[in-house]
Amino acid sequence: MTDVVSVTLLRHGRSRADDEGVHEGRYDSPLTEAGRAQVRARAGDLARRGFTFDAIVASPLVRAAESAAIVAEVLGGAVELDPDWMEFNNGPLAGLPFAEAEVRFPSSPLLSPYAAFWQSGESRWELYCRAVRALEKVVRRGGSTLVVAHGGILNAALHSIAGETPAGDSQGLAFAFGNAGLARLQYQPAKNRWALLEFSPESMLAD
């Protein structure tokens, strides 16, 4: 393993689900034209600053895979899909309008991090363990990797780096990844030390 491992985490651009006003999660919603423009702007900024990546890894959900393909077109390289970077499995809420979801699945008291989300979804611990597994694969490959994924799984990866274990519901620390939001990190294996070099939560274009 190299002395320094560089990991860049990028959230996908605006998706059609945002326009539809529905819960996303595993709902496989494509990018909007605005979302594509947001990712192109982010990729252009990375190119202007001279960033290159040894690997581009993405969630197979279309909004992330398409975002990764846009970055690869600008910066070069091929996209590898890894299902471990898929978004939180929110069970029956996927694709459901917010108002309907509140009626059919009303907010409940604090959910244990060990409990499956509405029976058919993931628990917070499942999400966390999946993020750790996905991040470990990135670290083991060394070099510089761009990961293109989703807010929930990216938060879980950063929580694992920060040493914060899952809490119930949405308690605790949150990294507010907006559309095409980005975090750049470096890991020193010899010291087991992470450094957050940059956090740019908002897209470079208006939604």
C-alpha positions as CSV (number, residue, x, y, z in Angstrom):
1,M,0.0,0.0,0.0
2,T,1.2,3.5,-0.8
3,D,2.2,6.0,1.8
4,V,-0.9,8.2,1.1
5,V,-4.3,7.1,-0.2
6,S,-6.5,9.8,-1.8
7,V,-10.2,9.3,-1.7
8,T,-12.7,11.8,-3.2
9,L,-16.4,11.3,-2.4
10,L,-18.9,12.9,-4.9
11,R,-22.7,12.9,-4.6
12,H,-24.6,12.6,-7.8
13,G,-26.3,15.6,-9.4
14,R,-30.0,16.6,-9.2
15,S,-32.3,13.7,-10.1
16,R,-35.8,13.4,-11.4
17,A,-37.0,12.3,-8.0
18,D,-36.2,15.8,-6.7
19,D,-38.6,17.2,-9.3
20,E,-41.2,14.5,-8.6
21,G,-41.1,15.2,-4.8
22,V,-40.7,11.6,-3.9
23,H,-38.5,9.6,-1.5
24,E,-35.4,8.4,-3.3
25,G,-33.3,5.7,-1.7
26,R,-33.3,2.7,-4.0
27,Y,-35.8,4.4,-6.4
28,D,-33.7,4.4,-9.6
29,S,-34.2,7.9,-10.7
30,P,-32.1,9.4,-13.6
31,L,-30.4,12.7,-13.6
32,T,-32.2,15.8,-14.8
33,E,-30.5,18.2,-17.3
34,A,-29.8,20.5,-14.3
35,G,-28.1,17.5,-12.6
36,R,-26.0,16.7,-15.6
37,A,-24.9,20.4,-15.8
38,Q,-24.0,20.3,-12.0
39,V,-21.8,17.3,-12.5
40,R,-20.1,18.7,-15.6
41,A,-19.4,21.9,-13.7
42,R,-17.8,19.9,-10.8
43,A,-15.8,17.8,-13.2
44,G,-14.6,20.9,-15.0
45,D,-13.5,22.4,-11.8
46,L,-11.5,19.3,-10.9
47,A,-9.9,19.3,-14.3
48,R,-8.9,23.0,-14.0
49,R,-7.3,22.2,-10.7
50,G,-5.4,19.3,-12.2
51,F,-7.0,16.4,-10.4
52,T,-6.7,12.9,-11.9
53,F,-7.9,9.6,-10.5
54,D,-6.4,6.1,-10.8
55,A,-10.0,4.7,-10.5
56,I,-13.6,5.9,-10.6
57,V,-16.0,3.8,-8.6
58,A,-19.7,4.3,-8.6
59,S,-23.0,3.1,-7.3
60,P,-24.9,1.2,-10.0
61,L,-28.0,3.3,-9.5
62,V,-28.5,5.3,-12.6
63,R,-28.2,8.8,-11.1
64,A,-24.7,7.9,-9.7
65,A,-23.5,5.8,-12.6
66,E,-24.4,8.6,-15.0
67,S,-22.7,11.2,-12.9
68,A,-19.6,9.0,-12.8
69,A,-19.7,8.6,-16.6
70,I,-19.8,12.4,-17.0
71,V,-16.8,12.9,-14.8
72,A,-14.9,10.1,-16.7
73,E,-15.7,11.8,-19.9
74,V,-14.1,15.0,-18.7
75,L,-11.2,13.6,-16.7
76,G,-10.6,10.3,-18.5
77,G,-10.8,6.8,-17.2
78,A,-13.3,4.0,-16.9
79,V,-16.1,3.6,-14.4
80,E,-16.3,0.6,-12.1
81,L,-19.7,-0.1,-10.5
82,D,-19.8,-1.4,-7.0
83,P,-23.2,-2.2,-5.4
84,D,-21.8,-1.6,-1.9
85,W,-22.0,2.1,-2.8
86,M,-25.7,2.0,-3.4
87,E,-28.0,4.3,-1.4
88,F,-29.7,3.4,1.9
89,N,-32.4,0.8,1.3
90,N,-35.5,2.7,2.5
91,G,-37.9,-0.2,1.8
92,P,-41.4,0.8,0.9
93,L,-40.6,4.5,0.9
94,A,-38.6,4.3,-2.4
95,G,-40.4,6.3,-5.0
96,L,-43.3,7.3,-2.7
97,P,-44.5,10.9,-2.6
98,F,-43.6,12.6,0.6
99,A,-47.2,13.4,1.6
100,E,-48.4,9.9,0.9
101,A,-45.5,8.4,2.8
102,E,-46.3,10.5,5.8
103,V,-49.9,9.0,5.8
104,R,-48.9,5.4,5.1
105,F,-45.7,5.4,7.1
106,P,-46.0,8.1,9.7
107,S,-43.0,9.2,11.7
108,S,-42.5,6.9,14.6
109,P,-40.6,7.2,17.9
110,L,-36.8,6.8,17.8
111,L,-35.8,3.8,15.7
112,S,-33.1,1.5,17.0
113,P,-30.1,1.4,14.7
114,Y,-30.4,-2.4,14.7
115,A,-34.0,-2.3,13.4
116,A,-34.8,-2.8,9.7
117,F,-36.3,0.4,8.2
118,W,-40.0,-0.4,7.8
119,Q,-39.3,-4.2,7.9
120,S,-38.1,-4.5,4.3
121,G,-35.3,-1.8,4.4
122,E,-31.9,-1.7,5.9
123,S,-31.0,-1.0,9.5
124,R,-28.6,1.8,10.2
125,W,-26.0,-0.7,11.2
126,E,-26.4,-2.6,7.9
127,L,-25.8,0.7,6.0
128,Y,-22.8,1.5,8.2
129,C,-21.2,-2.0,7.8
130,R,-21.7,-1.8,4.0
131,A,-20.1,1.6,3.9
132,V,-17.1,0.3,5.9
133,R,-16.7,-2.6,3.5
134,A,-16.9,-0.3,0.4
135,L,-14.4,2.1,1.9
136,E,-12.0,-0.7,2.8
137,K,-12.0,-1.8,-0.8
138,V,-11.1,1.7,-1.9
139,V,-8.3,2.0,0.7
140,R,-6.8,-1.4,-0.1
141,R,-6.5,-0.5,-3.8
142,G,-4.3,2.5,-2.9
143,G,-3.6,5.5,-5.2
144,S,-6.3,8.0,-5.9
145,T,-10.0,7.0,-6.2
146,L,-13.1,9.0,-7.0
147,V,-16.3,7.5,-5.5
148,V,-19.6,8.7,-7.0
149,A,-22.5,7.7,-4.8
150,H,-25.4,9.0,-2.6
151,G,-25.8,11.2,0.5
152,G,-26.7,8.4,2.9
153,I,-23.9,6.0,2.0
154,L,-21.4,8.8,1.8
155,N,-22.4,10.0,5.3
156,A,-22.0,6.4,6.6
157,A,-18.5,6.2,5.1
158,L,-17.5,9.5,6.7
159,H,-19.1,8.5,10.0
160,S,-16.9,5.4,10.0
161,I,-13.8,7.5,9.4
162,A,-14.8,9.9,12.2
163,G,-15.4,6.9,14.5
164,E,-19.1,7.7,15.0
165,T,-21.2,4.6,15.2
166,P,-24.9,4.5,14.0
167,A,-27.6,6.2,16.1
168,G,-31.3,6.0,15.8
169,D,-33.1,7.6,12.9
170,S,-31.2,10.8,11.8
171,Q,-29.5,11.7,15.1
172,G,-25.9,12.7,15.3
173,L,-23.4,14.2,12.9
174,A,-24.6,14.9,9.3
175,F,-22.5,15.8,6.3
176,A,-24.8,17.9,4.2
177,F,-24.0,16.7,0.7
178,G,-26.0,18.7,-1.8
179,N,-26.2,17.9,-5.5
180,A,-22.7,17.3,-6.8
181,G,-21.3,17.9,-3.3
182,L,-17.8,16.8,-2.8
183,A,-15.4,15.7,0.0
184,R,-11.7,15.1,-0.5
185,L,-9.7,13.0,2.0
186,Q,-6.3,11.5,2.5
187,Y,-5.4,8.4,4.4
188,Q,-1.9,7.6,5.8
189,P,-1.8,3.8,6.3
190,A,1.4,3.9,8.4
191,K,-0.2,6.3,10.9
192,N,-3.9,5.2,10.5
193,R,-4.7,8.8,10.1
194,W,-7.4,10.4,8.0
195,A,-7.4,14.1,6.9
196,L,-10.4,15.9,5.5
197,L,-8.9,18.2,3.0
198,E,-11.9,19.8,1.4
199,F,-15.7,19.7,1.9
200,S,-17.7,21.5,-0.8
201,P,-21.3,20.5,0.0
202,E,-23.1,22.5,-2.7
203,S,-23.1,22.1,-6.5
204,M,-21.4,24.9,-8.4
205,L,-24.7,25.7,-10.2
206,A,-28.1,26.5,-8.9
207,D,-30.6,23.6,-8.6
